[in-house]
Amino acid sequence: MKIKKCPKCGIYTLKDNCRICGSATASPHPLRFSPEDRWGEWRRKAKMKNIRD
Ligand SMILES: [Zn+2]
């Protein structure tokens, strides 16, 4: 299974093109655990931190 990521939307997909914006997707950097949960949580925390600071 090859998972890919849309560089614009930041979503993960198995397809060559993003289902949201249609951009060509690319393999995310080092693929280790569950990328969707891991990066989803990281992005939420980063976003909250930016708002609060
Ligand atoms: Zn997209």
PDB file of the backbone (N, CA, C, O) and the ligand in Angstrom, with CONECT records:
HET     ZN  A 101       1
ATOM      1  N   MET A   1       0.840  -1.199   0.000  1.00  0.00           N
ATOM      2  CA  MET A   1       0.000   0.000   0.000  1.00  0.00           C
ATOM      3  C   MET A   1       0.872   1.245   0.000  1.00  0.00           C
ATOM      4  O   MET A   1       1.734   1.429   0.860  1.00  0.00           O
ATOM      5  N   LYS A   2       0.626   2.083  -0.980  1.00  0.00           N
ATOM      6  CA  LYS A   2       1.384   3.329  -1.050  1.00  0.00           C
ATOM      7  C   LYS A   2       0.468   4.488  -0.707  1.00  0.00           C
ATOM      8  O   LYS A   2      -0.507   4.760  -1.407  1.00  0.00           O
ATOM      9  N   ILE A   3       0.791   5.154   0.363  1.00  0.00           N
ATOM     10  CA  ILE A   3      -0.025   6.307   0.737  1.00  0.00           C
ATOM     11  C   ILE A   3       0.652   7.566   0.225  1.00  0.00           C
ATOM     12  O   ILE A   3       1.878   7.680   0.221  1.00  0.00           O
ATOM     13  N   LYS A   4      -0.158   8.486  -0.198  1.00  0.00           N
ATOM     14  CA  LYS A   4       0.379   9.748  -0.707  1.00  0.00           C
ATOM     15  C   LYS A   4      -0.309  10.911  -0.025  1.00  0.00           C
ATOM     16  O   LYS A   4      -1.339  10.759   0.633  1.00  0.00           O
ATOM     17  N   LYS A   5       0.287  12.069  -0.201  1.00  0.00           N
ATOM     18  CA  LYS A   5      -0.237  13.243   0.479  1.00  0.00           C
ATOM     19  C   LYS A   5      -0.368  14.406  -0.488  1.00  0.00           C
ATOM     20  O   LYS A   5       0.488  14.623  -1.346  1.00  0.00           O
ATOM     21  N   CYS A   6      -1.448  15.144  -0.336  1.00  0.00           N
ATOM     22  CA  CYS A   6      -1.619  16.350  -1.150  1.00  0.00           C
ATOM     23  C   CYS A   6      -0.830  17.492  -0.504  1.00  0.00           C
ATOM     24  O   CYS A   6      -1.034  17.797   0.671  1.00  0.00           O
ATOM     25  N   PRO A   7       0.057  18.115  -1.254  1.00  0.00           N
ATOM     26  CA  PRO A   7       0.866  19.194  -0.682  1.00  0.00           C
ATOM     27  C   PRO A   7       0.051  20.444  -0.378  1.00  0.00           C
ATOM     28  O   PRO A   7       0.470  21.274   0.429  1.00  0.00           O
ATOM     29  N   LYS A   8      -1.080  20.584  -1.001  1.00  0.00           N
ATOM     30  CA  LYS A   8      -1.902  21.776  -0.768  1.00  0.00           C
ATOM     31  C   LYS A   8      -2.862  21.590   0.391  1.00  0.00           C
ATOM     32  O   LYS A   8      -2.948  22.436   1.281  1.00  0.00           O
ATOM     33  N   CYS A   9      -3.586  20.473   0.376  1.00  0.00           N
ATOM     34  CA  CYS A   9      -4.609  20.240   1.394  1.00  0.00           C
ATOM     35  C   CYS A   9      -4.030  19.567   2.635  1.00  0.00           C
ATOM     36  O   CYS A   9      -4.573  19.703   3.731  1.00  0.00           O
ATOM     37  N   GLY A  10      -2.945  18.851   2.462  1.00  0.00           N
ATOM     38  CA  GLY A  10      -2.369  18.147   3.588  1.00  0.00           C
ATOM     39  C   GLY A  10      -3.112  16.874   3.929  1.00  0.00           C
ATOM     40  O   GLY A  10      -2.929  16.313   5.009  1.00  0.00           O
ATOM     41  N   ILE A  11      -3.939  16.421   3.024  1.00  0.00           N
ATOM     42  CA  ILE A  11      -4.667  15.183   3.274  1.00  0.00           C
ATOM     43  C   ILE A  11      -3.919  14.010   2.665  1.00  0.00           C
ATOM     44  O   ILE A  11      -3.110  14.164   1.750  1.00  0.00           O
ATOM     45  N   TYR A  12      -4.213  12.838   3.198  1.00  0.00           N
ATOM     46  CA  TYR A  12      -3.584  11.631   2.685  1.00  0.00           C
ATOM     47  C   TYR A  12      -4.554  10.877   1.798  1.00  0.00           C
ATOM     48  O   TYR A  12      -5.758  10.843   2.054  1.00  0.00           O
ATOM     49  N   THR A  13      -4.019  10.280   0.766  1.00  0.00           N
ATOM     50  CA  THR A  13      -4.846   9.525  -0.169  1.00  0.00           C
ATOM     51  C   THR A  13      -4.009   8.430  -0.792  1.00  0.00           C
ATOM     52  O   THR A  13      -2.780   8.461  -0.739  1.00  0.00           O
ATOM     53  N   LEU A  14      -4.682   7.472  -1.377  1.00  0.00           N
ATOM     54  CA  LEU A  14      -3.955   6.417  -2.084  1.00  0.00           C
ATOM     55  C   LEU A  14      -3.882   6.709  -3.578  1.00  0.00           C
ATOM     56  O   LEU A  14      -3.247   5.975  -4.335  1.00  0.00           O
ATOM     57  N   LYS A  15      -4.532   7.779  -3.989  1.00  0.00           N
ATOM     58  CA  LYS A  15      -4.592   8.077  -5.411  1.00  0.00           C
ATOM     59  C   LYS A  15      -3.500   9.050  -5.837  1.00  0.00           C
ATOM     60  O   LYS A  15      -2.835   9.674  -5.010  1.00  0.00           O
ATOM     61  N   ASP A  16      -3.335   9.159  -7.151  1.00  0.00           N
ATOM     62  CA  ASP A  16      -2.287  10.033  -7.684  1.00  0.00           C
ATOM     63  C   ASP A  16      -2.701  11.494  -7.691  1.00  0.00           C
ATOM     64  O   ASP A  16      -1.872  12.391  -7.847  1.00  0.00           O
ATOM     65  N   ASN A  17      -3.994  11.717  -7.520  1.00  0.00           N
ATOM     66  CA  ASN A  17      -4.457  13.096  -7.493  1.00  0.00           C
ATOM     67  C   ASN A  17      -5.359  13.322  -6.285  1.00  0.00           C
ATOM     68  O   ASN A  17      -6.131  12.446  -5.895  1.00  0.00           O
ATOM     69  N   CYS A  18      -5.250  14.492  -5.711  1.00  0.00           N
ATOM     70  CA  CYS A  18      -6.040  14.840  -4.537  1.00  0.00           C
ATOM     71  C   CYS A  18      -7.525  14.840  -4.868  1.00  0.00           C
ATOM     72  O   CYS A  18      -7.943  15.348  -5.909  1.00  0.00           O
ATOM     73  N   ARG A  19      -8.314  14.265  -3.969  1.00  0.00           N
ATOM     74  CA  ARG A  19      -9.752  14.220  -4.228  1.00  0.00           C
ATOM     75  C   ARG A  19     -10.403  15.567  -3.931  1.00  0.00           C
ATOM     76  O   ARG A  19     -11.547  15.799  -4.323  1.00  0.00           O
ATOM     77  N   ILE A  20      -9.701  16.439  -3.257  1.00  0.00           N
ATOM     78  CA  ILE A  20     -10.259  17.748  -2.916  1.00  0.00           C
ATOM     79  C   ILE A  20      -9.928  18.782  -3.995  1.00  0.00           C
ATOM     80  O   ILE A  20     -10.827  19.394  -4.571  1.00  0.00           O
ATOM     81  N   CYS A  21      -8.654  18.968  -4.260  1.00  0.00           N
ATOM     82  CA  CYS A  21      -8.240  20.038  -5.174  1.00  0.00           C
ATOM     83  C   CYS A  21      -7.718  19.501  -6.498  1.00  0.00           C
ATOM     84  O   CYS A  21      -7.514  20.277  -7.431  1.00  0.00           O
ATOM     85  N   GLY A  22      -7.499  18.206  -6.605  1.00  0.00           N
ATOM     86  CA  GLY A  22      -7.063  17.634  -7.870  1.00  0.00           C
ATOM     87  C   GLY A  22      -5.570  17.749  -8.115  1.00  0.00           C
ATOM     88  O   GLY A  22      -5.087  17.338  -9.170  1.00  0.00           O
ATOM     89  N   SER A  23      -4.828  18.300  -7.163  1.00  0.00           N
ATOM     90  CA  SER A  23      -3.384  18.411  -7.328  1.00  0.00           C
ATOM     91  C   SER A  23      -2.723  17.038  -7.323  1.00  0.00           C
ATOM     92  O   SER A  23      -3.240  16.086  -6.738  1.00  0.00           O
ATOM     93  N   ALA A  24      -1.594  16.954  -7.972  1.00  0.00           N
ATOM     94  CA  ALA A  24      -0.835  15.711  -7.943  1.00  0.00           C
ATOM     95  C   ALA A  24      -0.316  15.489  -6.530  1.00  0.00           C
ATOM     96  O   ALA A  24       0.218  16.401  -5.899  1.00  0.00           O
ATOM     97  N   THR A  25      -0.479  14.281  -6.051  1.00  0.00           N
ATOM     98  CA  THR A  25      -0.025  13.967  -4.697  1.00  0.00           C
ATOM     99  C   THR A  25       1.392  13.413  -4.717  1.00  0.00           C
ATOM    100  O   THR A  25       1.881  12.961  -5.753  1.00  0.00           O
ATOM    101  N   ALA A  26       2.033  13.452  -3.583  1.00  0.00           N
ATOM    102  CA  ALA A  26       3.393  12.943  -3.479  1.00  0.00           C
ATOM    103  C   ALA A  26       3.525  12.132  -2.203  1.00  0.00           C
ATOM    104  O   ALA A  26       2.760  12.315  -1.256  1.00  0.00           O
ATOM    105  N   SER A  27       4.487  11.247  -2.186  1.00  0.00           N
ATOM    106  CA  SER A  27       4.716  10.456  -0.984  1.00  0.00           C
ATOM    107  C   SER A  27       5.189  11.364   0.143  1.00  0.00           C
ATOM    108  O   SER A  27       6.097  12.170  -0.058  1.00  0.00           O
ATOM    109  N   PRO A  28       4.595  11.249   1.313  1.00  0.00           N
ATOM    110  CA  PRO A  28       5.059  12.029   2.459  1.00  0.00           C
ATOM    111  C   PRO A  28       6.446  11.584   2.876  1.00  0.00           C
ATOM    112  O   PRO A  28       6.890  10.498   2.505  1.00  0.00           O
ATOM    113  N   HIS A  29       7.126  12.409   3.637  1.00  0.00           N
ATOM    114  CA  HIS A  29       8.519  12.135   4.000  1.00  0.00           C
ATOM    115  C   HIS A  29       8.714  10.744   4.590  1.00  0.00           C
ATOM    116  O   HIS A  29       8.232   9.793   3.975  1.00  0.00           O
ATOM    117  N   PRO A  30       9.330  10.553   5.647  1.00  0.00           N
ATOM    118  CA  PRO A  30       9.498   9.189   6.157  1.00  0.00           C
ATOM    119  C   PRO A  30       8.158   8.641   6.636  1.00  0.00           C
ATOM    120  O   PRO A  30       7.517   9.207   7.522  1.00  0.00           O
ATOM    121  N   LEU A  31       7.761   7.556   6.047  1.00  0.00           N
ATOM    122  CA  LEU A  31       6.477   6.967   6.398  1.00  0.00           C
ATOM    123  C   LEU A  31       6.703   5.887   7.454  1.00  0.00           C
ATOM    124  O   LEU A  31       7.335   4.865   7.188  1.00  0.00           O
ATOM    125  N   ARG A  32       6.193   6.122   8.623  1.00  0.00           N
ATOM    126  CA  ARG A  32       6.467   5.166   9.708  1.00  0.00           C
ATOM    127  C   ARG A  32       5.195   4.573  10.292  1.00  0.00           C
ATOM    128  O   ARG A  32       4.821   3.450   9.956  1.00  0.00           O
ATOM    129  N   PHE A  33       4.537   5.311  11.151  1.00  0.00           N
ATOM    130  CA  PHE A  33       3.412   4.711  11.875  1.00  0.00           C
ATOM    131  C   PHE A  33       2.102   4.977  11.160  1.00  0.00           C
ATOM    132  O   PHE A  33       1.950   4.630   9.988  1.00  0.00           O
ATOM    133  N   SER A  34       1.198   5.562  11.825  1.00  0.00           N
ATOM    134  CA  SER A  34      -0.062   5.941  11.200  1.00  0.00           C
ATOM    135  C   SER A  34       0.020   7.424  10.864  1.00  0.00           C
ATOM    136  O   SER A  34      -0.251   8.259  11.727  1.00  0.00           O
ATOM    137  N   PRO A  35       0.382   7.767   9.648  1.00  0.00           N
ATOM    138  CA  PRO A  35       0.674   9.161   9.308  1.00  0.00           C
ATOM    139  C   PRO A  35      -0.529  10.065   9.494  1.00  0.00           C
ATOM    140  O   PRO A  35      -0.379  11.231   9.860  1.00  0.00           O
ATOM    141  N   GLU A  36      -1.691   9.556   9.253  1.00  0.00           N
ATOM    142  CA  GLU A  36      -2.868  10.421   9.334  1.00  0.00           C
ATOM    143  C   GLU A  36      -3.094  10.891  10.770  1.00  0.00           C
ATOM    144  O   GLU A  36      -3.282  12.082  11.015  1.00  0.00           O
ATOM    145  N   ASP A  37      -3.074   9.959  11.711  1.00  0.00           N
ATOM    146  CA  ASP A  37      -3.275  10.330  13.106  1.00  0.00           C
ATOM    147  C   ASP A  37      -2.123  11.173  13.614  1.00  0.00           C
ATOM    148  O   ASP A  37      -2.332  12.186  14.282  1.00  0.00           O
ATOM    149  N   ARG A  38      -0.921  10.762  13.300  1.00  0.00           N
ATOM    150  CA  ARG A  38       0.265  11.438  13.819  1.00  0.00           C
ATOM    151  C   ARG A  38       0.308  12.896  13.363  1.00  0.00           C
ATOM    152  O   ARG A  38       0.450  13.805  14.181  1.00  0.00           O
ATOM    153  N   TRP A  39       0.187  13.104  12.088  1.00  0.00           N
ATOM    154  CA  TRP A  39       0.289  14.473  11.567  1.00  0.00           C
ATOM    155  C   TRP A  39      -0.966  15.268  11.845  1.00  0.00           C
ATOM    156  O   TRP A  39      -0.912  16.488  12.002  1.00  0.00           O
ATOM    157  N   GLY A  40      -2.094  14.589  11.908  1.00  0.00           N
ATOM    158  CA  GLY A  40      -3.324  15.292  12.228  1.00  0.00           C
ATOM    159  C   GLY A  40      -3.237  15.908  13.613  1.00  0.00           C
ATOM    160  O   GLY A  40      -3.612  17.061  13.822  1.00  0.00           O
ATOM    161  N   GLU A  41      -2.740  15.127  14.546  1.00  0.00           N
ATOM    162  CA  GLU A  41      -2.607  15.632  15.909  1.00  0.00           C
ATOM    163  C   GLU A  41      -1.564  16.738  15.972  1.00  0.00           C
ATOM    164  O   GLU A  41      -1.769  17.752  16.639  1.00  0.00           O
ATOM    165  N   TRP A  42      -0.466  16.548  15.291  1.00  0.00           N
ATOM    166  CA  TRP A  42       0.604  17.547  15.288  1.00  0.00           C
ATOM    167  C   TRP A  42       0.097  18.867  14.716  1.00  0.00           C
ATOM    168  O   TRP A  42       0.375  19.939  15.254  1.00  0.00           O
ATOM    169  N   ARG A  43      -0.646  18.774  13.626  1.00  0.00           N
ATOM    170  CA  ARG A  43      -1.136  19.985  12.972  1.00  0.00           C
ATOM    171  C   ARG A  43      -2.150  20.701  13.851  1.00  0.00           C
ATOM    172  O   ARG A  43      -2.164  21.931  13.906  1.00  0.00           O
ATOM    173  N   ARG A  44      -2.989  19.950  14.533  1.00  0.00           N
ATOM    174  CA  ARG A  44      -3.975  20.588  15.417  1.00  0.00           C
ATOM    175  C   ARG A  44      -3.279  21.307  16.560  1.00  0.00           C
ATOM    176  O   ARG A  44      -3.644  22.431  16.906  1.00  0.00           O
ATOM    177  N   LYS A  45      -2.292  20.672  17.137  1.00  0.00           N
ATOM    178  CA  LYS A  45      -1.562  21.302  18.243  1.00  0.00           C
ATOM    179  C   LYS A  45      -0.832  22.550  17.774  1.00  0.00           C
ATOM    180  O   LYS A  45      -0.844  23.578  18.450  1.00  0.00           O
ATOM    181  N   ALA A  46      -0.200  22.455  16.617  1.00  0.00           N
ATOM    182  CA  ALA A  46       0.550  23.584  16.097  1.00  0.00           C
ATOM    183  C   ALA A  46      -0.383  24.751  15.826  1.00  0.00           C
ATOM    184  O   ALA A  46      -0.050  25.907  16.086  1.00  0.00           O
ATOM    185  N   LYS A  47      -1.536  24.435  15.310  1.00  0.00           N
ATOM    186  CA  LYS A  47      -2.490  25.484  14.977  1.00  0.00           C
ATOM    187  C   LYS A  47      -3.000  26.160  16.250  1.00  0.00           C
ATOM    188  O   LYS A  47      -3.087  27.386  16.315  1.00  0.00           O
ATOM    189  N   MET A  48      -3.331  25.366  17.246  1.00  0.00           N
ATOM    190  CA  MET A  48      -3.826  25.926  18.503  1.00  0.00           C
ATOM    191  C   MET A  48      -2.758  26.792  19.168  1.00  0.00           C
ATOM    192  O   MET A  48      -3.050  27.843  19.740  1.00  0.00           O
ATOM    193  N   LYS A  49      -1.534  26.331  19.079  1.00  0.00           N
ATOM    194  CA  LYS A  49      -0.438  27.063  19.704  1.00  0.00           C
ATOM    195  C   LYS A  49      -0.251  28.417  19.021  1.00  0.00           C
ATOM    196  O   LYS A  49      -0.031  29.431  19.683  1.00  0.00           O
ATOM    197  N   ASN A  50      -0.339  28.421  17.702  1.00  0.00           N
ATOM    198  CA  ASN A  50      -0.179  29.672  16.968  1.00  0.00           C
ATOM    199  C   ASN A  50      -1.266  30.673  17.333  1.00  0.00           C
ATOM    200  O   ASN A  50      -1.011  31.871  17.458  1.00  0.00           O
ATOM    201  N   ILE A  51      -2.466  30.167  17.499  1.00  0.00           N
ATOM    202  CA  ILE A  51      -3.571  31.068  17.833  1.00  0.00           C
ATOM    203  C   ILE A  51      -3.379  31.638  19.233  1.00  0.00           C
ATOM    204  O   ILE A  51      -3.592  32.827  19.474  1.00  0.00           O
ATOM    205  N   ARG A  52      -2.975  30.768  20.142  1.00  0.00           N
ATOM    206  CA  ARG A  52      -2.855  31.204  21.538  1.00  0.00           C
ATOM    207  C   ARG A  52      -1.678  32.163  21.723  1.00  0.00           C
ATOM    208  O   ARG A  52      -1.754  33.110  22.505  1.00  0.00           O
ATOM    209  N   ASP A  53      -0.602  31.907  20.999  1.00  0.00           N
ATOM    210  CA  ASP A  53       0.567  32.771  21.162  1.00  0.00           C
ATOM    211  C   ASP A  53       0.427  34.047  20.353  1.00  0.00           C
ATOM    212  O   ASP A  53       1.322  34.892  20.373  1.00  0.00           O
TER     213      ASP A  53
HETATM  214 ZN    ZN A 101      -5.525  18.797  -2.358  1.00  0.00          ZN2+
END
